Amino acid sequence: MRWKLELIYDDGRREHPLADLPGEWFAQNWLSVVGIIGRRGAFPRIRLISEDSQVLVPVLSETDLGQVEWWRVLGSPVVRPDLLSALRYCQSQKD
């Protein structure tokens, strides 16, 4: 399944700097992605949106900058401890 990164800024702007990438790419490169976002200055809200409109939202650690405590499937009570398991859950809902 293909995903895009959405950044939502406080002023309402939305950017999609990375799009049409496999979910596994995001799982393998998450720390690099967060590092690039952090270097841009303002730290926006982050969402991953699948090609079939499923949305994953990282719940960030309050103590470790950029570290994700867990991933929440938007519109669902489902949470997963890591991005790869969240991606697998979304894929299972598609099948």
Order of alpha helices (4+ residues) and beta strands (2+ residues): beta-beta-alpha-beta-beta-beta-beta-alpha
